[in-house]
Amino acid sequence: MFDTFVFRLPVWDLTTFCGRIAEDVVSPKGALLLPKGADFAHIEPPGRRNLAATLARQGVDRVAVQERAEQSLDEILDIFRSGTRPSARDERDLFEATLQFVTSYCKDVLFGSPGNIHVFPLLRIGRFLAESVSANPGILLCLVRERPRDYFLLSHSLSVGLLCAFLAHRLFPEQTGVIASAAVGGLLHDIGKQFVPEGILNKPGRLTEGEFALIRRHPEVGEALLKKAGIDDPLVLKIVRHHHEKMDGSGYPDGLEGRSVSMAARIAAVADAYDAITSERSYKKRLPGYKGISEIIASAGNHLDPLVVRTFVSAFGMYPPGTEVELSDGRCGVVAAPGERSILKPRVCLRTDRDGNHYPHPVLVDLAAEKNLFIQRCVSQGGQAENC
């Protein structure tokens, strides 16, 4: 992975960070706040949160770290393994089978499986999702009870849950309750689709008016289902009912407009749209992450909330981590992290030189520090270059 490289992490991301501090953290007045080598893997989440708050109060914006994403994954899986299990045997078996899929999904996120999100910092935020599910296994069972083998719905739900938590954390870093609710709401946002026939959900051709009307009912059906199951968190319910509302009032089911749509639902709308755009379905091909970012930007203002879109783009850049790129000097690599100063200038882990020869060791280049170096093309999974 990229654990040998130094990254400058937003200070509030330390609350869910696993890894070591790469450089002394010094206040604007020169006081040592955190020494190089401090290992966050041994600090409990409340302690991490207190440290982040202290650094933020001292005027620290970013911290140099060495990421160890595998430890973030281990934390999440440990939380799942130690959580509550359903008492009924059939539900317990279904829960365990679903957790196996969740484990596989998280590893895909970490290692960049094609067709999945490859933004390993999302795994930091995954503990909010894991803690909520572990405290109430019924949350996960709601997703799979009706369709235990609908892996696309489960994968999409996990992706949206992680993205919702990530965006909520960036917007409201100190409000852990809001972040947890956003994670659960994102996970459950499409639960009403369990009652839409698979032939309609996966229909390769154009939907009839009646079929589309049935799909448009899934937010209301999902909300009713969660209320019946005893889930009464207002933010979760708003996400489930209103994630298809649009800023211009053209969404459904209630035709809400602007700020009448809750911020939680506006966050979910961006997360849902991005994952839908970049996912493969029977009726459409997936778009790469950088094209998904472009479509999200194009929808800001009329369909999507501009603040949430701006937060999304500033966090992931125009070229999300995992994007294969060719640089202007002919070298090729993969985007490792967004740029700190420009969304167009990420940090790239180079794989081949300008002659196509593989580097014996990974080479990290910060495009923001290279005045005459830029991304010339993005490269598809098949190795074909295309204009970005």
C-alpha positions in Angstrom: 0.0 0.0 0.0 1.2 3.6 0.6 2.2 3.1 4.3 5.9 4.0 3.6 4.9 7.5 2.4 4.3 10.6 4.4 0.9 12.3 4.0 -0.4 15.5 5.6 -3.7 14.6 7.2 -6.4 17.1 8.1 -6.2 17.4 11.9 -9.7 16.1 12.6 -9.0 12.9 10.6 -6.8 11.9 13.5 -9.9 10.9 15.4 -10.1 7.7 13.4 -6.5 7.4 12.3 -4.2 4.4 12.7 -0.5 5.0 12.2 2.4 7.1 13.3 3.1 10.8 13.4 5.8 11.4 10.8 7.0 14.8 11.9 6.9 16.8 15.2 3.7 18.7 15.5 4.5 22.3 16.5 2.1 25.1 17.4 2.3 28.4 15.5 4.2 29.7 18.5 6.8 27.0 18.4 5.6 24.7 21.2 5.9 21.0 20.7 2.4 19.5 20.8 3.0 16.0 19.5 6.3 14.2 18.9 7.4 12.4 15.8 6.7 8.7 16.2 3.6 8.9 18.3 1.6 5.8 17.5 -2.2 6.3 17.3 -2.9 2.6 17.0 -2.5 2.4 20.8 -4.7 5.4 21.6 -8.4 4.7 22.2 -10.9 6.7 20.0 -11.9 9.2 22.8 -8.2 10.0 23.3 -7.7 10.5 19.6 -10.6 12.8 19.5 -9.3 14.9 22.5 -5.9 15.1 20.8 -7.4 16.3 17.5 -9.5 18.9 19.4 -6.4 20.1 21.3 -4.3 20.5 18.1 -7.2 22.3 16.3 -7.5 24.8 19.2 -3.7 25.4 18.9 -4.1 26.4 15.3 -2.9 23.1 13.7 -4.6 22.4 10.4 -2.7 19.3 9.1 -0.4 16.7 10.5 2.3 14.7 8.8 1.6 11.0 9.2 2.4 7.6 7.9 -0.8 5.8 7.1 -1.3 2.2 8.0 -4.7 1.5 6.5 -4.4 -2.2 7.2 -4.7 -1.3 10.9 -7.8 0.7 10.2 -9.3 -2.4 8.6 -8.3 -4.6 11.5 -10.0 -2.1 13.9 -13.2 -2.3 12.0 -13.2 -6.1 11.8 -12.4 -6.4 15.5 -15.4 -4.2 16.3 -17.6 -6.4 14.1 -16.3 -9.6 15.6 -16.8 -8.5 19.2 -20.3 -7.1 18.6 -23.7 -8.4 19.6 -25.1 -11.3 17.6 -28.8 -12.1 16.9 -30.3 -14.7 19.3 -32.3 -16.7 16.7 -30.1 -19.2 14.9 -31.3 -18.5 11.4 -30.8 -14.8 11.8 -27.4 -15.4 13.4 -26.3 -17.5 10.5 -27.5 -14.8 8.0 -25.7 -12.2 10.1 -22.4 -14.1 10.0 -22.7 -14.7 6.3 -23.3 -11.0 5.7 -20.3 -10.1 7.8 -18.1 -12.3 5.6 -19.2 -10.2 2.7 -18.6 -7.0 4.6 -15.0 -8.2 5.4 -14.4 -8.9 1.7 -15.9 -5.5 0.8 -13.6 -3.7 3.2 -10.5 -5.5 1.8 -11.6 -4.5 -1.7 -11.7 -0.8 -0.6 -8.3 -1.2 0.9 -6.6 -2.9 -2.0 -8.5 -1.3 -4.9 -10.6 -4.0 -6.4 -11.9 -3.0 -9.8 -15.4 -1.5 -9.7 -15.2 -0.7 -6.0 -14.3 2.5 -4.1 -10.6 2.7 -3.8 -10.3 5.5 -1.2 -8.6 3.8 1.7 -9.0 6.8 4.1 -12.7 5.8 4.1 -11.7 2.9 6.3 -10.8 5.3 9.0 -14.4 6.4 9.2 -15.7 2.9 9.0 -15.5 2.4 12.7 -18.6 4.6 13.1 -20.5 2.2 10.9 -19.0 -0.9 12.6 -19.8 0.4 16.1 -23.5 1.1 15.1 -23.9 -2.3 13.5 -22.2 -4.1 16.4 -24.5 -2.4 18.9 -27.6 -3.3 16.9 -27.2 -6.2 14.5 -30.7 -5.7 13.3 -29.4 -2.7 11.2 -27.4 -5.1 9.0 -30.1 -7.8 9.0 -32.6 -5.2 7.7 -30.5 -5.0 4.5 -30.3 -8.7 3.8 -33.3 -10.4 5.4 -35.5 -10.2 2.2 -32.7 -10.6 -0.3 -29.7 -12.3 1.3 -27.8 -12.7 -2.0 -28.4 -9.2 -3.4 -24.7 -8.4 -3.2 -25.0 -5.2 -5.4 -27.5 -3.7 -3.0 -25.3 -4.6 -0.1 -22.1 -3.3 -1.7 -23.8 -0.1 -2.8 -25.3 0.4 0.7 -21.9 -0.1 2.3 -20.3 2.4 -0.1 -22.9 5.0 0.5 -22.7 4.4 4.3 -18.9 5.0 4.3 -19.2 8.1 2.0 -22.0 9.6 4.2 -19.9 9.1 7.3 -16.9 10.6 5.7 -18.7 13.7 4.4 -20.5 14.2 7.8 -17.1 13.9 9.5 -15.6 16.5 7.2 -18.6 18.9 7.8 -19.2 18.2 11.5 -16.0 16.7 12.9 -16.9 17.1 16.5 -20.5 15.7 16.2 -19.9 12.0 16.5 -23.7 11.3 16.9 -24.3 13.0 13.5 -21.5 11.0 11.9 -22.8 7.7 13.2 -26.4 8.5 12.1 -25.1 9.5 8.6 -23.3 6.1 8.4 -26.4 4.1 9.4 -28.7 6.2 7.2 -26.3 5.7 4.2 -26.2 2.0 4.9 -30.0 1.8 4.9 -30.9 4.4 2.3 -32.1 2.0 -0.3 -33.7 -0.6 2.0 -37.1 0.0 0.3 -35.7 -1.4 -2.9 -35.9 -4.9 -1.4 -39.6 -4.8 -2.3 -39.1 -3.8 -5.9 -38.9 -6.8 -8.2 -35.4 -7.6 -9.3 -36.6 -7.7 -13.0 -37.4 -4.0 -12.6 -34.3 -3.0 -10.7 -32.0 -4.7 -13.2 -34.0 -4.1 -16.3 -31.5 -3.3 -19.1 -34.0 -1.3 -21.2 -36.1 1.8 -20.5 -38.6 1.6 -17.6 -42.3 2.0 -18.2 -44.1 4.8 -16.3 -45.6 2.2 -14.0 -42.2 0.6 -13.3 -40.6 4.0 -12.6 -43.5 4.9 -10.3 -42.8 1.7 -8.3 -39.1 2.5 -7.9 -40.0 6.1 -6.8 -41.9 4.7 -3.9 -38.8 3.0 -2.3 -37.9 6.0 0.0 -41.3 5.9 1.6 -41.4 2.1 1.8 -37.9 2.2 3.4 -38.9 4.8 6.0 -42.0 2.8 6.9 -40.0 -0.4 7.1 -37.5 1.1 9.5 -40.1 2.6 11.7 -41.8 -0.8 11.9 -38.4 -2.3 12.9 -38.1 0.2 15.7 -35.4 2.4 14.2 -36.5 6.0 15.1 -33.3 8.1 14.7 -34.7 11.2 12.9 -31.5 11.7 10.8 -31.5 8.1 9.6 -35.2 8.4 8.7 -34.6 11.6 6.8 -31.8 10.1 4.8 -33.9 7.1 3.9 -36.9 9.2 2.9 -35.2 12.2 1.3 -32.0 11.0 -0.4 -33.7 11.5 -3.8 -34.8 15.1 -3.2 -33.1 17.8 -5.2 -32.1 21.3 -4.5 -34.4 22.7 -7.3 -37.4 20.8 -6.0 -37.6 18.3 -8.8 -36.8 15.2 -6.7 -39.1 12.7 -4.9 -41.1 11.6 -2.9 -42.0 15.0 -1.4 -40.6 17.5 -3.9 -38.7 19.4 -1.2 -36.5 22.3 -2.3 -33.3 23.9 -1.0 -32.8 24.0 2.7 -36.1 22.2 3.4 -34.1 19.1 2.5 -32.1 18.2 5.7 -28.4 18.4 5.5 -28.2 14.6 6.3 -30.2 13.9 3.2 -28.2 16.3 1.1 -25.0 14.5 2.2 -26.6 11.1 1.3 -27.7 12.5 -2.1 -24.1 13.2 -3.1 -22.8 9.9 -1.7 -25.6 7.9 -3.5 -25.1 9.8 -6.8 -21.3 9.3 -6.8 -21.5 5.6 -6.1 -24.3 5.0 -8.6 -22.3 6.8 -11.3 -19.2 4.8 -10.6 -20.9 1.3 -10.2 -21.5 -1.3 -12.9 -25.2 -2.3 -13.4 -27.0 -4.4 -15.9 -28.3 -1.3 -17.7 -25.2 0.8 -17.7 -21.4 0.7 -17.5 -19.5 2.1 -14.6 -17.7 5.4 -15.0 -14.2 5.9 -13.5 -13.9 8.0 -10.4 -12.7 11.1 -12.1 -15.7 11.2 -14.5 -17.9 10.6 -11.5 -16.4 13.7 -9.8 -17.1 15.7 -13.0 -20.8 14.6 -13.0 -21.2 15.5 -9.3 -19.8 19.0 -10.0 -22.1 19.5 -12.9 -25.1 18.6 -10.7 -24.2 21.1 -7.9 -26.7 23.8 -7.4 -29.7 22.3 -9.3 -29.7 18.8 -8.0 -27.0 18.5 -5.3 -26.0 20.8 -2.5 -23.0 23.0 -3.5 -21.4 22.9 0.0 -21.5 19.1 0.2 -20.2 18.8 -3.4 -17.4 21.3 -2.6 -16.5 19.2 0.6 -16.5 16.0 -1.5 -14.3 17.4 -4.2 -11.9 19.1 -1.8 -11.5 15.7 0.0 -11.0 13.5 -3.0 -9.8 16.0 -5.7 -10.6 15.7 -9.4 -8.7 12.4 -9.5 -9.8 10.2 -6.6 -7.2 7.9 -5.0 -6.8 4.8 -7.2 -7.1 6.7 -10.5 -4.5 5.4 -13.0 -2.8 8.3 -14.7 -0.2 9.2 -17.2 1.9 12.3 -16.4 3.0 15.0 -18.9 6.5 13.5 -19.0 5.3 10.1 -19.9 5.6 8.4 -16.6 2.5 6.4 -15.3 1.2 5.7 -11.8 -1.8 5.7 -9.5 -3.2 8.7 -7.5 -2.2 8.1 -3.9 -3.8 11.1 -2.2 -5.5 14.4 -3.2 -3.4 17.5 -3.4 -3.3 19.8 -0.5 -3.2 23.0 -2.5 -5.0 22.1 -5.8 -7.7 19.5 -6.7 -5.9 19.1 -10.0 -2.5 18.4 -8.5 -2.6 15.1 -6.4 0.2 13.0 -5.1 0.9 10.1 -7.5 2.7 6.8 -6.8 4.7 6.2 -10.0 4.8 2.7 -11.4 6.6 3.1 -14.7 9.1 5.5 -16.2 8.7 7.3 -19.5 10.0 4.2 -21.4 7.5 1.9 -19.7 10.0 0.3 -17.3 8.7 -0.6 -13.9 10.3 1.1 -10.9 11.9 -1.4 -8.5 10.4 0.6 -5.6 7.3 2.8 -5.5 8.1 6.5 -6.2 5.8 9.2 -4.8 5.6 12.5 -6.6 3.7 15.6 -5.3 2.4 17.3 -8.4 1.8 20.5 -6.4 5.5 20.8 -5.9 6.3 20.2 -9.6 5.5 23.4 -11.6 5.8 21.9 -15.1 4.4 18.4 -14.3 0.7 17.6 -14.6 -1.7 14.8 -15.4 -2.0 14.4 -19.1 -4.3 11.4 -19.3 -6.2 9.0 -17.2 -5.7 5.3 -18.0 -8.5 2.8 -18.1 -8.3 -0.6 -16.4 -7.4 -2.1 -19.8 -4.4 0.1 -20.0 -6.0 2.4 -22.7 -5.2 6.1 -22.3 -8.0 8.6 -22.6 -8.3 12.4 -22.2 -9.3 13.5 -18.7 
